[in-house]
Amino acid sequence: MIDLGHHDVLILGGGPAGLGAAWELAEAGARALVVEREEDTGGLCRTHARGDYRFDMGGHRFITADRELLDRVVALLGDELLLSERTSEVALLGRRFKYPLEPGDLARKLPPRLAARALASYLRQRLRRDPSPPRSFEEWATRRFGRVLYELFLGPYTEKVWGVAPRELSPEWASQRISVTDLGEVARTLLRRALRREDPAPPRTYARSFLYPRLGMGQLFEAIRERALEGGAEVLCGATPAALVREGDRVSAVELNTPQGPARVRVGAVLSTIPLPALLELVEPELARTLAPSLHFRPVRFLNLGLRAARVLPTTWRYVGEGELRAGRLQEPNKRSPAMAPPGRSSLMIEIPHAAGDRIDRLSDAELLAYMRGELARLDVPLEDAPPLVFSVRAPEAYPVHLRETPAARERALRAVDQLTNLRSYGRQGGFRFIFSDAALRMGIEAGRGWLADSLPPSVELARIASARTLTEVRSVVGES
Ligand SMILES: Cc1cc2nc3c(=O)[nH]c(=O)nc-3n(C[C@H](O)[C@H](O)[C@H](O)COP(=O)(O)OP(=O)(O)OC[C@H]3O[C@@H](n4cnc5c(N)ncnc54)[C@H](O)[C@@H]3O)c2cc1C
């Protein structure tokens, strides 16, 4: 077995949460080793470049309400950080609606009888005013939007993205994901604006502007990795943990599978950002098996097309509301930064949620393109005959699925991890939370600071910090791109 020596902190996973900790630790001179499964770091925030075409995994943007983090990111990237404008729409019933949903736009574009039914069902819900907490996403959404809008868009779209009936989903993630929390709030905001004769801009729950690195979201995390390496951190790619070696209630070493063969690293502490079920398998395999049905992920496949055309979509991205179409969202990367495609050309990224091993998973890139060509035609998106670049990227753990039983299962799993006093699990995968990259970075920074202060925050606490932050953030900057 290869001996990798001793490291102060072993970080499992080289996405934003892992790199955030490496950055913090390296700035203080601690010896950190980042172990990453893939051939490169960045996690879901990687940008894949092919020639002059660049594609994020789902088209990211950097938004945060965290002043300290923002200052650090601005200092790191300087002029490479662009300020972009977001515009988005929903394709539904063969029409295109503004997103977030706006009452005026809905009223104008929905067939009149459907619009009247939607309004009546929304008003019925408002009058009902059920004080009990919603038990599922379905209850949460119907109470806010009425049953008609729910059945038209939110229900089918949610089922497509998560692969689970909305009545099985916890309402927990909804407030973090849905851009408009309440149509009444939107109506009131628009009315206030109208009375004050202000520009009828979107409601405050919607961030129009966002920061974006010139060369794609991945550029930020490459810069963070470089800073961590300069500070003495090390990165080992293509490697995964195989076993934890324990001494009492501590982890003294971790066995790894590496491209060079099995290896062992002695550790002061382990900060894990790999999927919580995978870590639990190493900590308490029986519990991992018990909790597995409540802690699973929804994969997404991204089909990336480099085009000759200069322009494809009128907006930065489009949600595909039709439940029978497999595409979830379409994005045109050069709407975020012109450097995402060669001069005078554009590109298209199609986000396709799916189940492991299903038809979408099994198709080759060429077959997937043929399949999506049919969907694009239905969506009125022109696609040239032979795009010069076609490739797909897979994210097996794109969405932690928040079932109704997930919060309790996550708490049990994190508490089991916390039994080992120098092991912590956090981040989107490790904390099993639907968070943005800024929250993942902040969790990493807090975990790193905790280790430096000889007081690692428990995983359950790290998860709570992110949750509170995300909820506050939703009031002002909302929604995953
Ligand atoms: C479609 C989509 C759009 C999004 N849009 C935005 C956006 O606009 N803005 C935003 O801020 N956030 C956005 N996010 C969320 C953002 O990507 C995540 O919050 C962030 O990447 C979480 O960082 P993380 O380090 O916790 O997890 P990840 O990024 O998933 O990183 C985890 C890392 O662990 C590695 N790993 C997994 N298993 C192992 C193992 N066994 N051993 C070693 N390594 C392992 C993975 O390869 C990965 O590199 C989006 C996410 C998706 C899916």
The ligand as an ORCA input file, in Angstrom:
! r2SCAN-3c Opt
* xyz 0 1
  C     -28.149     22.125    -12.860
  C     -27.526     22.877    -11.718
  C     -27.487     24.267    -11.744
  C     -26.911     24.974    -10.680
  N     -26.847     26.352    -10.740
  C     -26.204     27.033     -9.768
  C     -26.015     28.442     -9.865
  O     -26.461     29.072    -10.817
  N     -25.333     29.077     -8.883
  C     -24.812     28.406     -7.814
  O     -24.156     29.027     -6.977
  N     -24.983     27.079     -7.673
  C     -25.663     26.389     -8.618
  N     -25.807     25.027     -8.519
  C     -25.375     24.370     -7.278
  C     -23.865     24.190     -7.199
  O     -23.424     23.474     -8.324
  C     -23.565     23.443     -5.922
  O     -24.101     24.153     -4.824
  C     -22.083     23.254     -5.636
  O     -21.397     22.694     -6.703
  C     -21.966     22.360     -4.399
  O     -20.620     22.137     -4.095
  P     -20.175     20.833     -3.316
  O     -18.706     20.880     -3.229
  O     -20.965     20.731     -2.068
  O     -20.665     19.619     -4.241
  P     -20.166     19.191     -5.696
  O     -19.995     20.375     -6.557
  O     -21.080     18.133     -6.159
  O     -18.736     18.576     -5.411
  C     -18.587     17.309     -4.803
  C     -17.294     16.699     -5.316
  O     -17.067     15.450     -4.675
  C     -16.585     14.543     -5.657
  N     -16.859     13.174     -5.198
  C     -18.038     12.508     -5.195
  N     -17.883     11.279     -4.701
  C     -16.584     11.162     -4.371
  C     -15.822     10.132     -3.789
  N     -16.362      8.957     -3.438
  N     -14.509     10.358     -3.585
  C     -13.934     11.545     -3.926
  N     -14.608     12.554     -4.484
  C     -15.930     12.370     -4.690
  C     -17.348     14.916     -6.906
  O     -16.708     14.423     -8.062
  C     -17.329     16.435     -6.818
  O     -16.194     16.993     -7.424
  C     -26.378     24.279     -9.565
  C     -26.423     22.881     -9.552
  C     -26.999     22.188    -10.606
  C     -27.035     20.695    -10.576
*
